[in-house]
């Protein structure tokens, strides 16, 4: 019961915050709304008993990515007056609603093979075993490290003053 | 209402994805477009974690995938914002309608 209440609060706040990101006129407020959405997603991870991912969500998204986005908003402050929409507003709205309808219909019609077992409670140790064990995801972890290094170097090179 | 199942999370993820899609396709401010893409990646993460904890609760593969999505999202937003700042330095504008130097 408590889980259901938590889910509904998180879901409503997440959707309202996401709508705020898209529809708020002020770009800085849209960025703050995005931070709120990230926080509620972390709460949703907690209701799914994914505790490690909730912590990572807070550290990476709320801590790092939102700071980057707010920095970019502030550095490009002089030019932007609000966030106007382009002229594709109505077609894109129709496309988004149609895609949403298709996805909801598919989700409702599919007979999900839900497992009866309770999810693992502290996920940090099983996740580490999964990521770093011999027959786990060691190679993708290494590739992810290289990708992050390349992204850092690329960001520095692109954003550097000539 | 009181029993939360897999469908609830999937529908919520679909709603967030479509809001992000609408924002990414209609907005003219490049930073807002990047924010909408982050919304879409987050909604995908929600559905991955929901699948992981409802369908294979003992395997955690969905959570591992969500971690990799986060890595790629962090790399994407860093490079994307660097590109936005470089364009802003050159054109003094981040309106996606006016950034058409590479348009044929």
HADDOCK unambig.tbl for C-alpha pairs under 7 A between the chains (distance, minus, plus):
assign (segid A and resid 1 and name CA) (segid B and resid 2 and name CA) 5.93 0.50 0.50
assign (segid A and resid 4 and name CA) (segid B and resid 2 and name CA) 5.57 0.50 0.50
assign (segid A and resid 4 and name CA) (segid B and resid 3 and name CA) 6.42 0.50 0.50
assign (segid A and resid 4 and name CA) (segid B and resid 4 and name CA) 5.80 0.50 0.50
assign (segid A and resid 11 and name CA) (segid B and resid 12 and name CA) 6.71 0.50 0.50
assign (segid A and resid 15 and name CA) (segid B and resid 16 and name CA) 6.35 0.50 0.50
assign (segid A and resid 18 and name CA) (segid B and resid 16 and name CA) 6.71 0.50 0.50
assign (segid A and resid 18 and name CA) (segid B and resid 19 and name CA) 6.71 0.50 0.50
assign (segid A and resid 19 and name CA) (segid B and resid 19 and name CA) 6.66 0.50 0.50
assign (segid A and resid 22 and name CA) (segid B and resid 23 and name CA) 5.25 0.50 0.50
assign (segid A and resid 48 and name CA) (segid B and resid 50 and name CA) 6.57 0.50 0.50
assign (segid A and resid 48 and name CA) (segid B and resid 53 and name CA) 6.37 0.50 0.50
assign (segid A and resid 65 and name CA) (segid B and resid 74 and name CA) 6.74 0.50 0.50
assign (segid A and resid 72 and name CA) (segid B and resid 81 and name CA) 6.55 0.50 0.50
assign (segid A and resid 73 and name CA) (segid B and resid 31 and name CA) 6.82 0.50 0.50
assign (segid A and resid 76 and name CA) (segid B and resid 88 and name CA) 6.97 0.50 0.50
assign (segid A and resid 79 and name CA) (segid B and resid 93 and name CA) 6.11 0.50 0.50
assign (segid A and resid 83 and name CA) (segid B and resid 27 and name CA) 6.56 0.50 0.50
assign (segid A and resid 83 and name CA) (segid B and resid 28 and name CA) 6.53 0.50 0.50
assign (segid A and resid 83 and name CA) (segid B and resid 29 and name CA) 5.67 0.50 0.50
assign (segid A and resid 84 and name CA) (segid B and resid 27 and name CA) 6.29 0.50 0.50
assign (segid A and resid 84 and name CA) (segid B and resid 28 and name CA) 6.10 0.50 0.50
assign (segid A and resid 85 and name CA) (segid B and resid 26 and name CA) 5.23 0.50 0.50
assign (segid A and resid 85 and name CA) (segid B and resid 27 and name CA) 4.65 0.50 0.50
assign (segid A and resid 85 and name CA) (segid B and resid 28 and name CA) 5.76 0.50 0.50
assign (segid A and resid 86 and name CA) (segid B and resid 26 and name CA) 5.44 0.50 0.50
assign (segid A and resid 86 and name CA) (segid B and resid 27 and name CA) 6.13 0.50 0.50
assign (segid A and resid 86 and name CA) (segid B and resid 28 and name CA) 5.99 0.50 0.50
assign (segid A and resid 88 and name CA) (segid B and resid 26 and name CA) 6.11 0.50 0.50
assign (segid A and resid 89 and name CA) (segid B and resid 26 and name CA) 5.72 0.50 0.50
assign (segid A and resid 92 and name CA) (segid B and resid 22 and name CA) 6.14 0.50 0.50
assign (segid A and resid 92 and name CA) (segid B and resid 25 and name CA) 6.81 0.50 0.50
assign (segid A and resid 92 and name CA) (segid B and resid 26 and name CA) 6.95 0.50 0.50
assign (segid A and resid 93 and name CA) (segid B and resid 22 and name CA) 6.29 0.50 0.50
assign (segid A and resid 96 and name CA) (segid B and resid 18 and name CA) 5.40 0.50 0.50
assign (segid A and resid 96 and name CA) (segid B and resid 21 and name CA) 6.72 0.50 0.50
assign (segid A and resid 96 and name CA) (segid B and resid 22 and name CA) 6.08 0.50 0.50
assign (segid A and resid 100 and name CA) (segid B and resid 14 and name CA) 6.17 0.50 0.50
assign (segid A and resid 100 and name CA) (segid B and resid 15 and name CA) 6.55 0.50 0.50
assign (segid A and resid 100 and name CA) (segid B and resid 18 and name CA) 6.13 0.50 0.50
assign (segid A and resid 103 and name CA) (segid B and resid 14 and name CA) 6.54 0.50 0.50
assign (segid A and resid 104 and name CA) (segid B and resid 11 and name CA) 5.88 0.50 0.50
assign (segid A and resid 107 and name CA) (segid B and resid 7 and name CA) 6.37 0.50 0.50
assign (segid A and resid 107 and name CA) (segid B and resid 10 and name CA) 6.94 0.50 0.50
assign (segid A and resid 108 and name CA) (segid B and resid 7 and name CA) 6.87 0.50 0.50
assign (segid A and resid 113 and name CA) (segid B and resid 55 and name CA) 6.31 0.50 0.50
assign (segid A and resid 114 and name CA) (segid B and resid 54 and name CA) 5.60 0.50 0.50
assign (segid A and resid 114 and name CA) (segid B and resid 55 and name CA) 4.84 0.50 0.50
assign (segid A and resid 115 and name CA) (segid B and resid 54 and name CA) 6.03 0.50 0.50
assign (segid A and resid 115 and name CA) (segid B and resid 55 and name CA) 5.13 0.50 0.50
assign (segid A and resid 115 and name CA) (segid B and resid 56 and name CA) 6.55 0.50 0.50
assign (segid A and resid 117 and name CA) (segid B and resid 57 and name CA) 6.68 0.50 0.50
assign (segid A and resid 118 and name CA) (segid B and resid 57 and name CA) 6.56 0.50 0.50
assign (segid A and resid 119 and name CA) (segid B and resid 53 and name CA) 5.64 0.50 0.50
assign (segid A and resid 119 and name CA) (segid B and resid 57 and name CA) 4.38 0.50 0.50
assign (segid A and resid 119 and name CA) (segid B and resid 58 and name CA) 6.14 0.50 0.50
assign (segid A and resid 120 and name CA) (segid B and resid 57 and name CA) 6.53 0.50 0.50
assign (segid A and resid 120 and name CA) (segid B and resid 58 and name CA) 6.13 0.50 0.50
assign (segid A and resid 127 and name CA) (segid B and resid 60 and name CA) 6.93 0.50 0.50
assign (segid A and resid 144 and name CA) (segid B and resid 71 and name CA) 6.80 0.50 0.50
assign (segid A and resid 148 and name CA) (segid B and resid 75 and name CA) 5.82 0.50 0.50
assign (segid A and resid 151 and name CA) (segid B and resid 75 and name CA) 5.25 0.50 0.50
assign (segid A and resid 151 and name CA) (segid B and resid 78 and name CA) 6.94 0.50 0.50
assign (segid A and resid 151 and name CA) (segid B and resid 79 and name CA) 6.13 0.50 0.50
assign (segid A and resid 154 and name CA) (segid B and resid 79 and name CA) 6.53 0.50 0.50
assign (segid A and resid 155 and name CA) (segid B and resid 78 and name CA) 6.09 0.50 0.50
assign (segid A and resid 155 and name CA) (segid B and resid 79 and name CA) 4.75 0.50 0.50
assign (segid A and resid 155 and name CA) (segid B and resid 82 and name CA) 5.25 0.50 0.50
assign (segid A and resid 158 and name CA) (segid B and resid 82 and name CA) 5.92 0.50 0.50
assign (segid A and resid 158 and name CA) (segid B and resid 83 and name CA) 6.32 0.50 0.50
assign (segid A and resid 158 and name CA) (segid B and resid 86 and name CA) 6.47 0.50 0.50
assign (segid A and resid 159 and name CA) (segid B and resid 82 and name CA) 4.87 0.50 0.50
assign (segid A and resid 159 and name CA) (segid B and resid 83 and name CA) 6.75 0.50 0.50
assign (segid A and resid 159 and name CA) (segid B and resid 85 and name CA) 6.28 0.50 0.50
assign (segid A and resid 159 and name CA) (segid B and resid 86 and name CA) 5.41 0.50 0.50
